[in-house]
Amino acid sequence: MADETQPIKTVQNDRPVWGATAIGREIGLDRGQTYHLLNEGHLPARKLGRRWVSTSGQLRRALGADGSE
């Protein structure tokens, strides 16, 4: 069985964002809203153990905040 997980892609100036609270702060949402979006799969993040992780660049791109759509 092939491993279907994809590595988190990073680009220059991306930094890891650890935890739902920090992810929410990065995108301007409160903790509850962020958990909802994470659990529904609407944000580019992975759960590692009990913590969510993403990158600042992935979050910006997902929200169209980096100018590239």
mmCIF file as gemmi writes it, N, C-alpha and C atoms, coordinates in Angstrom:
data_model
loop_
_atom_site.group_PDB
_atom_site.id
_atom_site.type_symbol
_atom_site.label_atom_id
_atom_site.label_alt_id
_atom_site.label_comp_id
_atom_site.label_asym_id
_atom_site.label_entity_id
_atom_site.label_seq_id
_atom_site.pdbx_PDB_ins_code
_atom_site.Cartn_x
_atom_site.Cartn_y
_atom_site.Cartn_z
_atom_site.occupancy
_atom_site.B_iso_or_equiv
_atom_site.pdbx_formal_charge
_atom_site.auth_seq_id
_atom_site.auth_asym_id
_atom_site.pdbx_PDB_model_num
ATOM 1 N N . MET Axp A 1 ? 0.847 -1.181 0 1 0 ? 1 A 1
ATOM 2 C CA . MET Axp A 1 ? 0 0 0 1 0 ? 1 A 1
ATOM 3 C C . MET Axp A 1 ? 0.886 1.235 0 1 0 ? 1 A 1
ATOM 4 N N . ALA Axp A 2 ? 0.655 2.12 -0.918 1 0 ? 2 A 1
ATOM 5 C CA . ALA Axp A 2 ? 1.475 3.324 -1.057 1 0 ? 2 A 1
ATOM 6 C C . ALA Axp A 2 ? 1.132 4.333 0.035 1 0 ? 2 A 1
ATOM 7 N N . ASP Axp A 3 ? 2.136 5.063 0.454 1 0 ? 3 A 1
ATOM 8 C CA . ASP Axp A 3 ? 1.926 6.131 1.435 1 0 ? 3 A 1
ATOM 9 C C . ASP Axp A 3 ? 1.264 7.305 0.73 1 0 ? 3 A 1
ATOM 10 N N . GLU Axp A 4 ? 0.05 7.647 1.118 1 0 ? 4 A 1
ATOM 11 C CA . GLU Axp A 4 ? -0.703 8.698 0.444 1 0 ? 4 A 1
ATOM 12 C C . GLU Axp A 4 ? -0.498 10.081 1.05 1 0 ? 4 A 1
ATOM 13 N N . THR Axp A 5 ? 0.309 10.189 2.078 1 0 ? 5 A 1
ATOM 14 C CA . THR Axp A 5 ? 0.513 11.502 2.684 1 0 ? 5 A 1
ATOM 15 C C . THR Axp A 5 ? 1.444 12.331 1.818 1 0 ? 5 A 1
ATOM 16 N N . GLN Axp A 6 ? 1.174 13.612 1.76 1 0 ? 6 A 1
ATOM 17 C CA . GLN Axp A 6 ? 1.989 14.541 0.991 1 0 ? 6 A 1
ATOM 18 C C . GLN Axp A 6 ? 2.804 15.372 1.968 1 0 ? 6 A 1
ATOM 19 N N . PRO Axp A 7 ? 4.067 15.619 1.659 1 0 ? 7 A 1
ATOM 20 C CA . PRO Axp A 7 ? 4.854 16.478 2.548 1 0 ? 7 A 1
ATOM 21 C C . PRO Axp A 7 ? 4.328 17.907 2.51 1 0 ? 7 A 1
ATOM 22 N N . ILE Axp A 8 ? 4.497 18.607 3.604 1 0 ? 8 A 1
ATOM 23 C CA . ILE Axp A 8 ? 4.13 20.014 3.633 1 0 ? 8 A 1
ATOM 24 C C . ILE Axp A 8 ? 5.173 20.771 2.825 1 0 ? 8 A 1
ATOM 25 N N . LYS Axp A 9 ? 4.728 21.444 1.777 1 0 ? 9 A 1
ATOM 26 C CA . LYS Axp A 9 ? 5.649 22.175 0.91 1 0 ? 9 A 1
ATOM 27 C C . LYS Axp A 9 ? 5.948 23.535 1.531 1 0 ? 9 A 1
ATOM 28 N N . THR Axp A 10 ? 7.217 23.888 1.503 1 0 ? 10 A 1
ATOM 29 C CA . THR Axp A 10 ? 7.601 25.195 2.014 1 0 ? 10 A 1
ATOM 30 C C . THR Axp A 10 ? 8.367 25.946 0.936 1 0 ? 10 A 1
ATOM 31 N N . VAL Axp A 11 ? 8.315 27.227 0.988 1 0 ? 11 A 1
ATOM 32 C CA . VAL Axp A 11 ? 9.089 28.082 0.098 1 0 ? 11 A 1
ATOM 33 C C . VAL Axp A 11 ? 9.871 29.053 0.962 1 0 ? 11 A 1
ATOM 34 N N . GLN Axp A 12 ? 10.778 29.757 0.332 1 0 ? 12 A 1
ATOM 35 C CA . GLN Axp A 12 ? 11.584 30.714 1.068 1 0 ? 12 A 1
ATOM 36 C C . GLN Axp A 12 ? 10.681 31.685 1.826 1 0 ? 12 A 1
ATOM 37 N N . ASN Axp A 13 ? 11.036 32.027 3.023 1 0 ? 13 A 1
ATOM 38 C CA . ASN Axp A 13 ? 10.315 32.929 3.919 1 0 ? 13 A 1
ATOM 39 C C . ASN Axp A 13 ? 9.073 32.296 4.549 1 0 ? 13 A 1
ATOM 40 N N . ASP Axp A 14 ? 8.793 31.038 4.262 1 0 ? 14 A 1
ATOM 41 C CA . ASP Axp A 14 ? 7.749 30.333 4.997 1 0 ? 14 A 1
ATOM 42 C C . ASP Axp A 14 ? 8.31 29.978 6.365 1 0 ? 14 A 1
ATOM 43 N N . ARG Axp A 15 ? 7.442 30.015 7.331 1 0 ? 15 A 1
ATOM 44 C CA . ARG Axp A 15 ? 7.868 29.564 8.653 1 0 ? 15 A 1
ATOM 45 C C . ARG Axp A 15 ? 6.774 28.652 9.185 1 0 ? 15 A 1
ATOM 46 N N . PRO Axp A 16 ? 7.149 27.641 9.967 1 0 ? 16 A 1
ATOM 47 C CA . PRO Axp A 16 ? 6.125 26.77 10.532 1 0 ? 16 A 1
ATOM 48 C C . PRO Axp A 16 ? 5.262 27.521 11.531 1 0 ? 16 A 1
ATOM 49 N N . VAL Axp A 17 ? 3.992 27.183 11.545 1 0 ? 17 A 1
ATOM 50 C CA . VAL Axp A 17 ? 3.038 27.749 12.501 1 0 ? 17 A 1
ATOM 51 C C . VAL Axp A 17 ? 2.462 26.564 13.256 1 0 ? 17 A 1
ATOM 52 N N . TRP Axp A 18 ? 2.791 26.478 14.55 1 0 ? 18 A 1
ATOM 53 C CA . TRP Axp A 18 ? 2.415 25.33 15.367 1 0 ? 18 A 1
ATOM 54 C C . TRP Axp A 18 ? 1.237 25.667 16.264 1 0 ? 18 A 1
ATOM 55 N N . GLY Axp A 19 ? 0.212 24.837 16.217 1 0 ? 19 A 1
ATOM 56 C CA . GLY Axp A 19 ? -0.93 24.953 17.118 1 0 ? 19 A 1
ATOM 57 C C . GLY Axp A 19 ? -2.064 25.768 16.527 1 0 ? 19 A 1
ATOM 58 N N . ALA Axp A 20 ? -3.284 25.373 16.887 1 0 ? 20 A 1
ATOM 59 C CA . ALA Axp A 20 ? -4.477 26.033 16.356 1 0 ? 20 A 1
ATOM 60 C C . ALA Axp A 20 ? -4.544 27.503 16.748 1 0 ? 20 A 1
ATOM 61 N N . THR Axp A 21 ? -4.12 27.835 17.951 1 0 ? 21 A 1
ATOM 62 C CA . THR Axp A 21 ? -4.166 29.233 18.381 1 0 ? 21 A 1
ATOM 63 C C . THR Axp A 21 ? -3.257 30.099 17.518 1 0 ? 21 A 1
ATOM 64 N N . ALA Axp A 22 ? -2.043 29.609 17.257 1 0 ? 22 A 1
ATOM 65 C CA . ALA Axp A 22 ? -1.099 30.367 16.422 1 0 ? 22 A 1
ATOM 66 C C . ALA Axp A 22 ? -1.579 30.435 14.977 1 0 ? 22 A 1
ATOM 67 N N . ILE Axp A 23 ? -2.175 29.351 14.476 1 0 ? 23 A 1
ATOM 68 C CA . ILE Axp A 23 ? -2.717 29.361 13.118 1 0 ? 23 A 1
ATOM 69 C C . ILE Axp A 23 ? -3.832 30.398 13.03 1 0 ? 23 A 1
ATOM 70 N N . GLY Axp A 24 ? -4.714 30.416 14.018 1 0 ? 24 A 1
ATOM 71 C CA . GLY Axp A 24 ? -5.79 31.401 14.042 1 0 ? 24 A 1
ATOM 72 C C . GLY Axp A 24 ? -5.27 32.822 14.086 1 0 ? 24 A 1
ATOM 73 N N . ARG Axp A 25 ? -4.245 33.045 14.893 1 0 ? 25 A 1
ATOM 74 C CA . ARG Axp A 25 ? -3.644 34.375 14.99 1 0 ? 25 A 1
ATOM 75 C C . ARG Axp A 25 ? -3.073 34.793 13.631 1 0 ? 25 A 1
ATOM 76 N N . GLU Axp A 26 ? -2.476 33.847 12.938 1 0 ? 26 A 1
ATOM 77 C CA . GLU Axp A 26 ? -1.877 34.116 11.626 1 0 ? 26 A 1
ATOM 78 C C . GLU Axp A 26 ? -2.925 34.557 10.602 1 0 ? 26 A 1
ATOM 79 N N . ILE Axp A 27 ? -4.131 34.017 10.705 1 0 ? 27 A 1
ATOM 80 C CA . ILE Axp A 27 ? -5.165 34.322 9.709 1 0 ? 27 A 1
ATOM 81 C C . ILE Axp A 27 ? -6.284 35.2 10.258 1 0 ? 27 A 1
ATOM 82 N N . GLY Axp A 28 ? -6.166 35.63 11.511 1 0 ? 28 A 1
ATOM 83 C CA . GLY Axp A 28 ? -7.121 36.578 12.068 1 0 ? 28 A 1
ATOM 84 C C . GLY Axp A 28 ? -8.428 35.967 12.547 1 0 ? 28 A 1
ATOM 85 N N . LEU Axp A 29 ? -8.395 34.71 12.987 1 0 ? 29 A 1
ATOM 86 C CA . LEU Axp A 29 ? -9.595 34.054 13.504 1 0 ? 29 A 1
ATOM 87 C C . LEU Axp A 29 ? -9.389 33.66 14.956 1 0 ? 29 A 1
ATOM 88 N N . ASP Axp A 30 ? -10.509 33.512 15.676 1 0 ? 30 A 1
ATOM 89 C CA . ASP Axp A 30 ? -10.367 33.05 17.055 1 0 ? 30 A 1
ATOM 90 C C . ASP Axp A 30 ? -10.161 31.532 17.077 1 0 ? 30 A 1
ATOM 91 N N . ARG Axp A 31 ? -9.853 31.024 18.245 1 0 ? 31 A 1
ATOM 92 C CA . ARG Axp A 31 ? -9.491 29.618 18.389 1 0 ? 31 A 1
ATOM 93 C C . ARG Axp A 31 ? -10.616 28.68 17.949 1 0 ? 31 A 1
ATOM 94 N N . GLY Axp A 32 ? -11.856 28.984 18.325 1 0 ? 32 A 1
ATOM 95 C CA . GLY Axp A 32 ? -12.984 28.127 17.969 1 0 ? 32 A 1
ATOM 96 C C . GLY Axp A 32 ? -13.215 28.062 16.469 1 0 ? 32 A 1
ATOM 97 N N . GLN Axp A 33 ? -13.158 29.213 15.815 1 0 ? 33 A 1
ATOM 98 C CA . GLN Axp A 33 ? -13.322 29.253 14.359 1 0 ? 33 A 1
ATOM 99 C C . GLN Axp A 33 ? -12.203 28.473 13.675 1 0 ? 33 A 1
ATOM 100 N N . THR Axp A 34 ? -10.997 28.643 14.187 1 0 ? 34 A 1
ATOM 101 C CA . THR Axp A 34 ? -9.848 27.965 13.598 1 0 ? 34 A 1
ATOM 102 C C . THR Axp A 34 ? -9.977 26.459 13.74 1 0 ? 34 A 1
ATOM 103 N N . TYR Axp A 35 ? -10.332 25.967 14.94 1 0 ? 35 A 1
ATOM 104 C CA . TYR Axp A 35 ? -10.513 24.53 15.131 1 0 ? 35 A 1
ATOM 105 C C . TYR Axp A 35 ? -11.578 23.985 14.188 1 0 ? 35 A 1
ATOM 106 N N . HIS Axp A 36 ? -12.662 24.721 14.013 1 0 ? 36 A 1
ATOM 107 C CA . HIS Axp A 36 ? -13.714 24.269 13.113 1 0 ? 36 A 1
ATOM 108 C C . HIS Axp A 36 ? -13.172 24.101 11.692 1 0 ? 36 A 1
ATOM 109 N N . LEU Axp A 37 ? -12.476 25.116 11.19 1 0 ? 37 A 1
ATOM 110 C CA . LEU Axp A 37 ? -11.927 25.047 9.834 1 0 ? 37 A 1
ATOM 111 C C . LEU Axp A 37 ? -10.875 23.949 9.702 1 0 ? 37 A 1
ATOM 112 N N . LEU Axp A 38 ? -10.047 23.767 10.721 1 0 ? 38 A 1
ATOM 113 C CA . LEU Axp A 38 ? -9.043 22.711 10.692 1 0 ? 38 A 1
ATOM 114 C C . LEU Axp A 38 ? -9.696 21.338 10.658 1 0 ? 38 A 1
ATOM 115 N N . ASN Axp A 39 ? -10.644 21.111 11.538 1 0 ? 39 A 1
ATOM 116 C CA . ASN Axp A 39 ? -11.286 19.801 11.624 1 0 ? 39 A 1
ATOM 117 C C . ASN Axp A 39 ? -12.113 19.468 10.385 1 0 ? 39 A 1
ATOM 118 N N . GLU Axp A 40 ? -12.621 20.48 9.705 1 0 ? 40 A 1
ATOM 119 C CA . GLU Axp A 40 ? -13.388 20.269 8.475 1 0 ? 40 A 1
ATOM 120 C C . GLU Axp A 40 ? -12.479 20.144 7.243 1 0 ? 40 A 1
ATOM 121 N N . GLY Axp A 41 ? -11.182 20.386 7.414 1 0 ? 41 A 1
ATOM 122 C CA . GLY Axp A 41 ? -10.239 20.263 6.308 1 0 ? 41 A 1
ATOM 123 C C . GLY Axp A 41 ? -10.197 21.47 5.391 1 0 ? 41 A 1
ATOM 124 N N . HIS Axp A 42 ? -10.647 22.621 5.888 1 0 ? 42 A 1
ATOM 125 C CA . HIS Axp A 42 ? -10.685 23.823 5.059 1 0 ? 42 A 1
ATOM 126 C C . HIS Axp A 42 ? -9.408 24.657 5.115 1 0 ? 42 A 1
ATOM 127 N N . LEU Axp A 43 ? -8.47 24.272 5.948 1 0 ? 43 A 1
ATOM 128 C CA . LEU Axp A 43 ? -7.193 24.979 6.029 1 0 ? 43 A 1
ATOM 129 C C . LEU Axp A 43 ? -6.063 24.007 5.704 1 0 ? 43 A 1
ATOM 130 N N . PRO Axp A 44 ? -4.994 24.49 5.06 1 0 ? 44 A 1
ATOM 131 C CA . PRO Axp A 44 ? -3.866 23.626 4.714 1 0 ? 44 A 1
ATOM 132 C C . PRO Axp A 44 ? -2.995 23.368 5.938 1 0 ? 44 A 1
ATOM 133 N N . ALA Axp A 45 ? -3.344 22.339 6.675 1 0 ? 45 A 1
ATOM 134 C CA . ALA Axp A 45 ? -2.606 22.009 7.899 1 0 ? 45 A 1
ATOM 135 C C . ALA Axp A 45 ? -2.664 20.505 8.119 1 0 ? 45 A 1
ATOM 136 N N . ARG Axp A 46 ? -1.762 20.034 8.938 1 0 ? 46 A 1
ATOM 137 C CA . ARG Axp A 46 ? -1.691 18.626 9.32 1 0 ? 46 A 1
ATOM 138 C C . ARG Axp A 46 ? -1.72 18.52 10.822 1 0 ? 46 A 1
ATOM 139 N N . LYS Axp A 47 ? -2.231 17.416 11.299 1 0 ? 47 A 1
ATOM 140 C CA . LYS Axp A 47 ? -2.201 17.168 12.729 1 0 ? 47 A 1
ATOM 141 C C . LYS Axp A 47 ? -1.034 16.227 13.006 1 0 ? 47 A 1
ATOM 142 N N . LEU Axp A 48 ? -0.119 16.681 13.825 1 0 ? 48 A 1
ATOM 143 C CA . LEU Axp A 48 ? 1.027 15.877 14.233 1 0 ? 48 A 1
ATOM 144 C C . LEU Axp A 48 ? 0.879 15.605 15.721 1 0 ? 48 A 1
ATOM 145 N N . GLY Axp A 49 ? 0.523 14.389 16.049 1 0 ? 49 A 1
ATOM 146 C CA . GLY Axp A 49 ? 0.206 14.096 17.44 1 0 ? 49 A 1
ATOM 147 C C . GLY Axp A 49 ? -1.07 14.832 17.802 1 0 ? 49 A 1
ATOM 148 N N . ARG Axp A 50 ? -0.982 15.677 18.804 1 0 ? 50 A 1
ATOM 149 C CA . ARG Axp A 50 ? -2.147 16.453 19.237 1 0 ? 50 A 1
ATOM 150 C C . ARG Axp A 50 ? -2.122 17.887 18.738 1 0 ? 50 A 1
ATOM 151 N N . ARG Axp A 51 ? -1.096 18.249 17.966 1 0 ? 51 A 1
ATOM 152 C CA . ARG Axp A 51 ? -0.965 19.645 17.523 1 0 ? 51 A 1
ATOM 153 C C . ARG Axp A 51 ? -1.142 19.768 16.024 1 0 ? 51 A 1
ATOM 154 N N . TRP Axp A 52 ? -1.722 20.887 15.629 1 0 ? 52 A 1
ATOM 155 C CA . TRP Axp A 52 ? -1.845 21.232 14.221 1 0 ? 52 A 1
ATOM 156 C C . TRP Axp A 52 ? -0.601 21.999 13.8 1 0 ? 52 A 1
ATOM 157 N N . VAL Axp A 53 ? -0.189 21.806 12.546 1 0 ? 53 A 1
ATOM 158 C CA . VAL Axp A 53 ? 0.944 22.55 12.016 1 0 ? 53 A 1
ATOM 159 C C . VAL Axp A 53 ? 0.666 22.911 10.561 1 0 ? 53 A 1
ATOM 160 N N . SER Axp A 54 ? 1.1 24.087 10.182 1 0 ? 54 A 1
ATOM 161 C CA . SER Axp A 54 ? 1.023 24.564 8.814 1 0 ? 54 A 1
ATOM 162 C C . SER Axp A 54 ? 2.219 25.478 8.603 1 0 ? 54 A 1
ATOM 163 N N . THR Axp A 55 ? 2.221 26.18 7.497 1 0 ? 55 A 1
ATOM 164 C CA . THR Axp A 55 ? 3.253 27.193 7.295 1 0 ? 55 A 1
ATOM 165 C C . THR Axp A 55 ? 2.558 28.518 7.008 1 0 ? 55 A 1
ATOM 166 N N . SER Axp A 56 ? 3.251 29.584 7.296 1 0 ? 56 A 1
ATOM 167 C CA . SER Axp A 56 ? 2.674 30.912 7.067 1 0 ? 56 A 1
ATOM 168 C C . SER Axp A 56 ? 2.333 31.105 5.595 1 0 ? 56 A 1
ATOM 169 N N . GLY Axp A 57 ? 3.181 30.637 4.707 1 0 ? 57 A 1
ATOM 170 C CA . GLY Axp A 57 ? 2.938 30.787 3.272 1 0 ? 57 A 1
ATOM 171 C C . GLY Axp A 57 ? 1.725 30.008 2.804 1 0 ? 57 A 1
ATOM 172 N N . GLN Axp A 58 ? 1.571 28.777 3.282 1 0 ? 58 A 1
ATOM 173 C CA . GLN Axp A 58 ? 0.403 27.981 2.898 1 0 ? 58 A 1
ATOM 174 C C . GLN Axp A 58 ? -0.887 28.653 3.355 1 0 ? 58 A 1
ATOM 175 N N . LEU Axp A 59 ? -0.876 29.193 4.552 1 0 ? 59 A 1
ATOM 176 C CA . LEU Axp A 59 ? -2.072 29.86 5.065 1 0 ? 59 A 1
ATOM 177 C C . LEU Axp A 59 ? -2.389 31.104 4.244 1 0 ? 59 A 1
ATOM 178 N N . ARG Axp A 60 ? -1.364 31.889 3.914 1 0 ? 60 A 1
ATOM 179 C CA . ARG Axp A 60 ? -1.577 33.09 3.094 1 0 ? 60 A 1
ATOM 180 C C . ARG Axp A 60 ? -2.118 32.72 1.717 1 0 ? 60 A 1
ATOM 181 N N . ARG Axp A 61 ? -1.527 31.694 1.108 1 0 ? 61 A 1
ATOM 182 C CA . ARG Axp A 61 ? -1.981 31.269 -0.218 1 0 ? 61 A 1
ATOM 183 C C . ARG Axp A 61 ? -3.413 30.742 -0.169 1 0 ? 61 A 1
ATOM 184 N N . ALA Axp A 62 ? -3.773 30.005 0.851 1 0 ? 62 A 1
ATOM 185 C CA . ALA Axp A 62 ? -5.126 29.456 0.965 1 0 ? 62 A 1
ATOM 186 C C . ALA Axp A 62 ? -6.157 30.563 1.077 1 0 ? 62 A 1
ATOM 187 N N . LEU Axp A 63 ? -5.788 31.662 1.685 1 0 ? 63 A 1
ATOM 188 C CA . LEU Axp A 63 ? -6.715 32.78 1.858 1 0 ? 63 A 1
ATOM 189 C C . LEU Axp A 63 ? -6.552 33.834 0.788 1 0 ? 63 A 1
ATOM 190 N N . GLY Axp A 64 ? -5.66 33.592 -0.163 1 0 ? 64 A 1
ATOM 191 C CA . GLY Axp A 64 ? -5.427 34.562 -1.235 1 0 ? 64 A 1
ATOM 192 C C . GLY Axp A 64 ? -4.777 35.845 -0.75 1 0 ? 64 A 1
ATOM 193 N N . ALA Axp A 65 ? -4.075 35.768 0.381 1 0 ? 65 A 1
ATOM 194 C CA . ALA Axp A 65 ? -3.488 36.97 0.981 1 0 ? 65 A 1
ATOM 195 C C . ALA Axp A 65 ? -2.081 37.27 0.471 1 0 ? 65 A 1
ATOM 196 N N . ASP Axp A 66 ? -1.564 36.43 -0.419 1 0 ? 66 A 1
ATOM 197 C CA . ASP Axp A 66 ? -0.203 36.691 -0.907 1 0 ? 66 A 1
ATOM 198 C C . ASP Axp A 66 ? -0.2 37.235 -2.326 1 0 ? 66 A 1
ATOM 199 N N . GLY Axp A 67 ? -1.386 37.49 -2.869 1 0 ? 67 A 1
ATOM 200 C CA . GLY Axp A 67 ? -1.479 38.071 -4.202 1 0 ? 67 A 1
ATOM 201 C C . GLY Axp A 67 ? -1.49 37.072 -5.335 1 0 ? 67 A 1
ATOM 202 N N . SER Axp A 68 ? -1.279 35.781 -5.032 1 0 ? 68 A 1
ATOM 203 C CA . SER Axp A 68 ? -1.297 34.774 -6.091 1 0 ? 68 A 1
ATOM 204 C C . SER Axp A 68 ? -2.555 33.941 -5.994 1 0 ? 68 A 1
ATOM 205 N N . GLU Axp A 69 ? -3.417 34.099 -6.978 1 0 ? 69 A 1
ATOM 206 C CA . GLU Axp A 69 ? -4.652 33.298 -6.992 1 0 ? 69 A 1
ATOM 207 C C . GLU Axp A 69 ? -4.697 32.424 -8.184 1 0 ? 69 A 1
